[in-house]
Amino acid sequence: MFGLFGLLFIIIGILNVFFPQAGWYMRYGWQFRNAEPSDAALIMNRVGGVIAVVIGIFVLFGGFPR
């Protein structure tokens, strides 16, 4: 079960790293007309994507040792 969550985090993280503008549009852009994300918003989407990939790898491979 945790493996599925790990894979989901990795996939979403990779999408945010490579396509941050698409992530911004799915989250905020649909609410406004003719809106463009700022450079800071795109950078934060990429940083969040990297963090999600790291968390996904951590969860996928078992987390903390017991």
Secondary structure, DSSP 8 states (H G I E B T S, - for coil): -HHHHHHHHHHHHHHHHH-HHHHHHHHTGGGSSS----HHHHHHHHHHHHHHHHHHHHHHTTSS--
